[in-house]
């Protein structure tokens, strides 16, 4: 009787565990659309951006000069995060991944791509990374923000 209960209990744990794994696999990947309407998060992100990002991407999100021209190292300068750059072409999940892990060749960058973008996963919390992205997105005009939202929502449907 005790052996039967133990077997049934173990079987139950396995079923619940398998269900949890399947459930997580079916969930949409990446964060939901990061909405820059939260002014507190925008202000928090502005401070974090100033302390961690502005030295390369510019105090006004303007990026480095000639950001499309390779440096002598073969790497590209830091791009702008305003409407003139390509940040808004990427879904939110990718933006979070890039800030957290840097540009990873074959994942968030072309294969064999080298970048000076550091990973901030050991420096910033996930919430701070979202705050930075919220701040950046708060500076985009409505049309740009809407286009980026559509990219994010399309990515989540895949």
C-alpha positions as CSV (number, residue, x, y, z in Angstrom):
1,X,0.0,0.0,0.0
2,X,2.8,2.5,1.0
3,X,4.8,1.5,-2.1
4,X,1.7,2.1,-4.3
5,X,1.2,5.6,-2.8
6,X,4.9,6.3,-3.4
7,X,4.7,5.3,-7.0
8,X,1.4,7.2,-7.6
9,X,3.0,10.3,-5.9
10,X,6.1,10.1,-8.0
11,X,4.0,9.7,-11.1
12,X,2.0,12.7,-10.2
13,X,5.2,14.8,-9.7
14,X,6.4,13.7,-13.2
15,X,3.1,14.6,-14.8
16,X,2.9,18.0,-13.1
17,X,6.6,18.7,-14.1
18,X,6.0,17.6,-17.7
19,X,2.9,19.8,-17.8
20,X,4.9,22.8,-16.5
21,X,7.6,22.3,-19.1
22,X,5.1,22.0,-21.9
23,X,3.2,25.1,-20.6
24,X,6.4,27.2,-20.5
25,X,7.4,26.1,-24.0
26,X,4.0,27.2,-25.3
27,X,4.2,30.6,-23.8
28,X,5.1,33.6,-26.0
29,X,8.8,34.3,-25.8
30,X,10.2,37.7,-24.8
31,X,8.7,40.5,-22.9
32,X,5.3,42.0,-23.8
33,X,5.5,45.3,-25.6
34,X,7.5,47.7,-23.4
35,X,5.2,50.7,-23.2
36,X,6.9,54.0,-22.6
37,X,3.8,55.5,-21.0
38,X,5.1,54.8,-17.4
39,X,6.8,58.1,-16.6
40,X,8.4,56.7,-13.4
41,X,10.0,53.9,-15.4
42,X,11.1,56.4,-18.0
43,X,12.8,58.6,-15.4
44,X,14.5,55.6,-13.8
45,X,15.7,54.5,-17.2
46,X,17.0,57.9,-18.1
47,X,19.3,57.8,-15.0
48,X,20.5,54.3,-15.8
49,X,21.0,55.2,-19.4
50,X,23.1,58.3,-18.4
51,X,25.3,56.1,-16.1
52,X,25.7,53.1,-18.4
53,X,24.9,53.9,-22.1
54,X,25.4,57.6,-22.8
55,X,29.2,57.4,-22.9
56,X,28.9,55.3,-26.2
57,X,25.4,56.0,-27.5
58,X,25.4,59.7,-26.6
59,X,23.6,61.8,-24.0
60,X,20.9,62.6,-26.5
61,X,20.8,59.1,-27.9
62,X,22.6,60.3,-31.1
63,X,25.2,57.5,-31.3
64,X,28.8,58.0,-32.3
65,X,29.8,60.0,-35.4
66,X,29.7,58.0,-38.7
67,X,28.1,55.1,-36.9
68,X,27.6,53.2,-40.2
69,X,31.3,53.4,-41.1
70,X,33.6,50.7,-39.7
71,X,36.4,51.7,-37.3
72,X,40.0,50.7,-38.0
73,X,39.2,47.6,-35.7
74,X,36.6,46.5,-38.3
75,X,33.8,47.1,-35.7
76,X,31.0,49.6,-36.1
77,X,30.7,52.6,-33.8
78,X,27.7,52.7,-31.3
79,X,24.5,53.5,-33.2
80,X,22.0,56.1,-32.2
81,X,18.9,55.0,-30.3
82,X,16.8,57.9,-31.5
83,X,14.5,57.7,-34.6
84,X,17.5,57.9,-36.9
85,X,19.0,54.7,-35.8
86,X,17.9,51.1,-36.2
87,X,17.1,50.3,-32.6
88,X,13.4,50.7,-33.3
89,X,13.6,48.0,-36.1
90,X,14.1,45.3,-33.4
91,X,11.4,43.6,-31.2
92,X,11.6,44.3,-27.4
93,X,12.8,40.7,-26.7
94,X,15.9,41.3,-28.9
95,X,16.6,44.7,-27.4
96,X,16.5,43.2,-23.9
97,X,18.7,40.3,-25.1
98,X,21.3,42.7,-26.6
99,X,21.5,44.9,-23.5
100,X,21.7,41.8,-21.2
101,X,24.1,39.6,-23.3
102,X,25.7,42.0,-25.7
103,X,25.6,41.3,-29.5
104,X,25.9,37.6,-29.8
105,X,27.0,36.4,-33.3
106,X,24.4,34.2,-34.9
107,X,21.7,35.2,-32.4
108,X,21.4,39.0,-32.1
109,X,24.1,39.7,-34.7
110,X,25.2,38.2,-38.0
111,X,27.6,35.2,-37.6
112,X,31.2,36.1,-36.8
113,X,30.1,39.7,-36.1
114,X,32.3,41.5,-33.6
115,X,31.1,44.4,-31.5
116,X,32.2,46.6,-28.7
117,X,28.8,46.4,-27.1
118,X,29.3,44.9,-23.6
119,X,26.9,42.6,-21.8
120,X,25.1,44.3,-18.9
121,X,23.5,41.2,-17.5
122,X,25.9,41.2,-14.5
123,X,25.6,45.0,-14.1
124,X,21.8,45.7,-14.5
125,X,18.8,43.8,-13.3
126,X,16.1,42.8,-15.8
127,X,13.9,45.6,-14.4
128,X,16.7,48.1,-15.0
129,X,17.2,46.9,-18.6
130,X,13.5,47.3,-19.2
131,X,13.7,50.8,-17.7
132,X,16.5,51.8,-20.1
133,X,14.5,50.5,-23.1
134,X,11.4,52.3,-21.8
135,X,13.4,55.6,-21.6
136,X,14.8,55.1,-25.1
137,X,11.4,54.4,-26.5
138,X,9.9,57.4,-24.8
139,X,11.9,59.6,-27.1
140,X,10.6,58.1,-30.3
141,X,7.8,59.8,-32.3
142,X,4.5,58.1,-32.3
143,X,4.9,56.6,-35.9
144,X,8.3,55.1,-35.0
145,X,7.0,53.7,-31.7
146,X,4.0,52.2,-33.5
147,X,6.2,50.6,-36.1
148,X,8.4,49.1,-33.3
149,X,5.3,47.8,-31.5
150,X,4.2,46.0,-34.6
151,X,7.6,44.4,-35.0
152,X,7.4,43.3,-31.3
153,X,3.9,41.9,-31.6
154,X,4.8,40.0,-34.9
155,X,7.8,38.4,-33.1
156,X,5.7,37.3,-30.2
157,X,3.3,35.5,-32.6
158,X,6.0,33.3,-34.0
